[in-house]
Each structure stands twice: as C-alpha cells, then as structure tokens.
Amino acid sequence: MNRHGNVTAHILFLAALFLSCAVPAAASDWRFSAEPMAGIRYGTLGEYVYTPDTNGTYRKLSELDWELKPAWYFGGTVSLGWRGMLLSASASGAVPGRTGSMFDSDWQNVTINGDADTKTNYSISENTLTASYRFGADLSYTFKPWKYVLLTPSAAVDYTYTSMEARNGYGWYADASTLKTPVGYSYTSDKAIYYASGELLGIDYKREDVLTWLGFTGAFTPVPQFTGTLSFFISPYAYVQSLDRHHTDTSGASNYYVDIMSGFFSVYRFETSGTYALDKNLSLTLAVSWLFSEIITGSDYYSTSSSGPWVKFSDVKSGADFKYTEVRFSLRYSLDF
C-alpha cells in the first residue's frame, strides 16, 4: 500500500480543481501582501477502532487521545489580489517538544460478551510532538454590501502532517488476553494488572489530513484603523490517513496499523479576529479560531512491517477526529500597485 501516493493524488486533484477557478485579469488594481505569523494550538487528535459486538452491532473497541497542549507554530501567508479577488498561500510548522499526554482506552469485553460499557484497559503516556507542518491555499472574493461591512465568500484546501510519540506510559490492563480468563474486568478492578511508569513500550503516530473548505467572512470597520471579523467554514470533503506503530518488545519488533478515512461535511471551523492598521502598509492582527470534527470513519490495515504487505481487517472500522483552539498573531505588509 502506497500511503504517500494516496495522499499526493488527493492533493494534486484538489489543487487542480481549486486553481481552475482562478480567472486571469488585466494588470490593474493589483495588491500584494506578506504576513509572518506565530501562534499556539491547544487541543486533541483522536483515533478510534470499532468492531462488531456479539449481536453484530459496531461498538468502540479502542480510543487513543493525543494531546496538543500546547503546540507552538510559526509560518506565514502571501497573497495576490485583483480588485475583489484574492489568492493566498500559507505554510507553517510547529516546534517539536512535549505536548501533554496520550490516553489509551480499550473495551475488550465488546468481543467477549457484548459488554460495550466496561473499559478493560487504560493507560497514560507522555506525548511528544516530533514534527508538524501545514500548507494551504485560499481563493476569495470580497464585496461591500453596506458602508462599514465587507463580506468575503471563499474556498480553500489545507494539508497537515503530524507526527507524535507516546512514551513512559503506565496503566491498568484487565482484558481477557492478559488475565487468561473468558471474561474481562474493568481496569479499576483489583484483578487488573498495573504497569508502572516506563514499563509500557509506547506507540508512534503519524497522521495526514487533507481538508477542503467552503465558507465566508464578515468584516466590520467602525473606524479606518480597526477591522473586526467573524468567519465560518465547513469542509465538503475530508481525507485522513494515519500510521500507528505499536512497539511490542525491546528487540524493536512492532505492529503497524494504517487507517484510511474520508468524510463529507464533517469538519467545522469558526474564527474571529481584530486587525489594527499601524499605517497604510502595516497592520497587526490577533485571531482566535476553533476547529472541530465529527468522527470520520474508514478502513483499518495491519502489518508487522512499515512497508507491508498490508492485511485489511474486514470486520473492523477505523475512526479519527480532532478538536483544538488556535490563537495567532501576525504582522501584514500590504502593497497596492
């Protein structure tokens, strides 16, 4: 399975569709801007596994919550516009380091006796962000329906890569495979086995998200020096692909899991910002955004090697979601020509 090939194909298709909307125009009323930025991201990436219970109903078998608390990032945006049209491209990267914890939960009783409520395994690990970067493109059109109000519908596409490692974990395991018994207990039971900090070998997680966006921004300018905005976006199509590496022993042996998921109209973004013009070319912006998704589902594949061969779990579904808040500062230099 060529993971990067799948993602690349999606990106090229979306980029071609996006750029085909741009209409060339005569060279007049042009404007250019460059905007370096810095920000902080605070939230959680979730991954899920679902399996049929004894009645054939899909229930949650596993949930891993990877915290980004916090993740600092830096980047910038360049834009080129003609009259009301504006085409922008952005890039950013996060600073590697500790970002909270990773929480791993299992409900092994689902496949044993149909019990979907009793959590059998629970562990907590130190989470480290090893790499993260994002690329995006945005096409918008701004018009002025009222004196102090601007409206901007837009379409966009984003690609995000995130890599994290969970280490120094501890937790409680009470599933049947551990206890050699036909029925699992709760992880809070005195029958659960406790693993002290550092005894769990850890998990590596790599994830790629391709999100398309449609939305609009409303801007209000009560005085020439200040502009406030409110934005709402929804993702018509989202593609998520992840790779889990579960370390199984100290020799380096691992189990690998690839999840491939996609969804429609299942991701949302809200944003508000305030911009103060320092002069005719420079402006300072503070923006706060909230991004969250429904659980996007798909297929799960397994291998003992990162290069495959991959075996599809026919009776298992994978899932992914994300929810986080971003606060960013930016300084924009604009030039009309």
N, C-alpha and C positions, 0 to 999 in steps of 0.2 A: 504494500500500500504506500503510494507516494503522498505523504501528508502535505508537504510543501507544494507539490504540484496542484493539489486540490485548491488550496488557499490562493495560489498565484492565479489560477484560472478564474476564480471568483473575482479577484481584484481587477484583473485585466478586463473582464466583461463589464464590471460596474464602472470602471474608469472610462471605457469606451462609450458606454451609454450616457454617462454624466457629461463628458466633454462634447458629445454630439449635440447637446442642447445649446452650446455656445454659438452665437451668431456674430461673425466679423462685422466691424463697422468702420466708418471713416475716422481718421485720426483727428478728433476734436472733442473737447470736454473730457479729456482723459484725466485720471488721477491714479496715484501710486501711494502705497503705504507699507511701512515695515514696522513690525510690532514685537519686540522681545518681551517674554513673559516669564513669570515664576509663580509656582503655586503649590498647594498641598491637597492631597487626595486622602479621604478618610472613609473607609467602608469595608465591604466583604465581597469576595468572589465565592460562589457556592457551586459544588458539584454533587451529583446525585446518581444513585443506581436504583432502578426499580425492577422487581421480579414478581411473578405470579405467586399468590398465596395458595393454600390448599384448595381454594374454590376457583382458582384461575383469575382472580382479580389482581391487577398490578398494585403492589404496595412498595413503600420505600424500604429498601434493603440497606442503603448506606448513604450517609451525608457527610461531606467534608466542607468546612467553612474556613476559608483562607482570608485572614485579616490584612487589610492595608491600613494600619493605624499607627503612624501615618506613612504616606509615601510622598516625598518631595520631588517635584519635577521642574524642569526648565525647558524652554523652547522658544518658538517664535512663529509669526504669521506674516506672509507677504501677500499683498492684494493689488489687483489691477482692475480699474473700473472705467466705464464709459457711460456718462450720464447716469441713469439709474441702475445700470447693470454692474455687477461686481463679481469677479472671480478670485477666490482666495485659496492658498495652500498653506498648510501648517505642519509642523513637526515638533515633537517634544520627547524628552527622555527622563526617566525617574532615577533618583540617586539610590544605588543599592544599599541595603542595610536591614536591620531588624524592623519588622513591621507587625508587631503584635503576636498573635498565636494562631495555630491551626487546630481546629476542633474536629475530631473524627468520631462519628457515631455509627453504630450498626444495630440492625433489628433482625438478628439471625432467626428468631422464632417464627418469622413470616413463612419460611420454607419448611419449618419443622412441624408446627401445629397450627399455623394460620394466625398466630398472635402478632398483630401489626402494631400493638401499643407498647410492648415491653422492649425497652432499649437494653440490649445484651452487652454491648461493648462501648466504651467511651474513653477517649484519650485526648490529651492536650500536649501540644508540641510548640517549641519556639519556631516562629515563622520568620524566614529571611527572604527579602526580595533580592534576587540575583541579577535581574535585568528587566527593563520595561521600556517600551517606546511606542509612539503613536504617530501615524501620518494621516492627514485628512485633506479633503478638497471641498469647496463650498461654492455654489453658484446662486446669486440672489439678485432681486430687483427691488428697488426702493421707490415708493411714491408717497406723495404728501396729500392726504385727503382733507386735513384741517391745518390751521395755521401753525399750531405748536406740536403736531403729531405726524410721525412718519411710520409707515407700515412696510415691512420687508418680508415677503414670502421667499423661501429658499429651499434648495435641495442639496444634499451633502452625502459624502461617503467617508467612513473612518476605518482604518486598520489599526489594531492594537495587539502588541505582543507582550506577554507577561510570563516571567519565569520565577518560581519560588521553591524554597526548600524547607521542609519541616524536620527538625532535629531535637535531640534531648527531650524526647517525649516520655510521659508517664500516663498510666491509666489502668482501667479495670476491665477485665475480659471474662464474660460468663457465657459464651456461646457453647453449643454442644460439642464442637470440634475440640475446644480447649478442655472441657470437663469430661469428655468421653462418656457422655450421658445422652439419652434420646431427647431430652427436653432442656432448653436453655433457660437460664435465670436472668433476672435483672442485674445490671452492672453494679447496683447498690447492694446486692445480696452478699451475705457473708461467705457464699460459695464462690464468688468471683475471685479471680486471680489478679493480684495487684503487681504491676510492673513499675519499679521506681524510676526516677528521672534518669534518662540516658540509656535505659535498657531496651527501649523500642528503637529499631534501626532507622526509621524515617522514610519519608516519601518526597520525591521530586515532582514538581508540577509545572508544565509548560502549556500555555494557552494562547490561541489566536482568535481574535474577534473581528469580523467584518460586518459593519453596520451601515445601512443606508438610512438617510433621514429626509423627512419632509416636515416643514414647519413654518413658523412665522415669528417675527419680532415686532413688537410695538415700541416706538421710541417717543419720549415726551421731552420737549426742550422748553422749559418755562423761562429760562434766561439764556442768552447766547453762549455763556461759558459752561453750562451744565446740561447733560443729557442723561436721562434715566430710561432703562429698557426693561421689558418683560418678554420672555421667549418661551415657546412651547414647541417641542419636536416629538415626532413618533417615527419608529423605524418600520417601513413597509416590509423589509426583509433583513433578517439577521442570520449570520452563519458563524458557528462556534466550533472550533476543533481543539481538543486538548490531548495531552500525553501525560499519563501518570507512570512514574517508576517507583514501585514498592520494593524496597530493599529487604531481602528475605534472610540473608545470613551475612556474617562478617567476611566471607570469602569474596563478596562482590556480586553474588547471584541476585537476580532481580526478576520481578514480574512486571510486564508493561501492559498498560491499558490505553487504547485510543478511543476517544469519544468524538463522534461527528454528529452535530446537531444543527438544525435550522428552524426558523420560526417566522411568522408573519404578524406584523403589528403587535409585537410583544415587548418592545423596549421603548421607554419614555424618558424625555429629558426636559427639565424646567430650568430656566436661568433668569437671574435679574442682575443688572449692572448699573453702575454710575460712572460717568466719564466727565472729567473736568479739563477744559481746554486751557493749557498754560500760555499758548499763543496761537497764531494761525496755523502753525505746523506741528506743534507738540501737544499731546493730550495724555492724561493719566487715567487709567481705568481700574476699578475694583469690581470683580464679578464673582457671584456665587451661583453654582449650578448643582442640581440634584439629578442623578441618573439611576434608574432602577428598571428591572425587567421582571416579567413573568418567568417561570421555569421553562426553558426551551429544551425540547426532548429530541432524541435521536438514537443512534445505534452505538453499541459497545463492541470493541475488538480486543483480543488478548494475544500476547506473545511472550516468550522468555528472552527475546532479543529486541533491541530498539529498531532493528532493520527488518523484523518479521522472520518468517511468514506470520500473517495475522489470521486469527480464527474469530469469526463473528459469533457472539452469543445470541442465538436465535430467540431465547426466552427472556432476554434482559433488555431494558431500555436505559439509556443514559440521560442525564439532565444537567443543565447549567443555568445559573442566574448571576446577577450582580446588582449591588446597590451601594452607592457611595455619594459623598458630597465633595465638591471641589471648590476651593477658594483660590483665586489667582489675581495677581497684579500684573499690569502691562503698561508699557510706555510706547505710544504710537507716534511715528513720524510720518506725516502726510504731505504730499506734493501734488498740486494741480498743474496740468500743462495742456 
